Amino acid sequence: MASSRQRDRFQQDEQTDLFGEDTPTPEYRADPDSVRAELYKILAETRAAQSLPWEPKTVLL
């Protein structure tokens, strides 16, 4: 006889839906205007910088 602590491997598991496999995956669609505004903000901050945050590298071509 199996221990009461050991589960039966052939019995249907009661927790089959732990991750919501039957629920549809939510769709995310970014608002182009808010993304564009965020990018313009980053570009403005970059253009206004007085110095680079890293040492410039010498590029050999």
C-alpha positions in Angstrom: 0.0 0.0 0.0 1.3 3.4 -0.9 2.0 6.1 1.7 -0.6 8.8 2.2 2.1 11.3 1.4 3.0 9.8 -2.0 0.7 10.7 -4.9 -0.7 8.2 -7.3 1.0 8.7 -10.6 -1.9 7.4 -12.6 -4.6 9.5 -10.9 -5.7 12.7 -12.6 -3.9 15.7 -11.2 -6.1 18.2 -9.6 -3.8 21.2 -10.4 -3.6 20.9 -14.1 -4.5 24.5 -14.7 -1.7 26.1 -12.7 -0.6 28.5 -15.4 -4.0 29.2 -17.1 -3.3 27.3 -20.2 -6.9 27.4 -21.3 -7.1 31.2 -20.9 -6.2 33.3 -24.0 -2.9 35.2 -24.0 -3.5 38.9 -23.5 -2.4 41.0 -26.5 -0.3 44.1 -26.0 -0.3 46.8 -28.6 1.9 49.8 -28.0 0.4 53.2 -28.6 2.6 54.7 -31.4 2.2 58.2 -30.1 3.4 57.4 -26.6 6.3 55.4 -27.9 7.3 58.2 -30.2 7.1 60.8 -27.4 9.3 58.6 -25.2 11.9 58.3 -28.0 11.9 62.0 -28.6 12.5 62.6 -24.9 15.5 60.2 -25.0 16.8 61.9 -28.1 16.4 65.4 -26.6 18.3 64.3 -23.5 21.1 62.7 -25.6 21.5 65.8 -27.8 21.6 68.1 -24.7 24.3 66.1 -23.0 27.6 68.1 -22.5 29.8 65.0 -22.5 29.7 61.3 -23.3 29.1 58.9 -20.4 32.1 56.8 -21.6 35.5 57.3 -23.0 35.6 57.6 -26.8 37.2 54.7 -28.6 39.6 55.0 -31.4 38.2 53.1 -34.4 40.7 51.6 -36.8 39.4 51.1 -40.3 
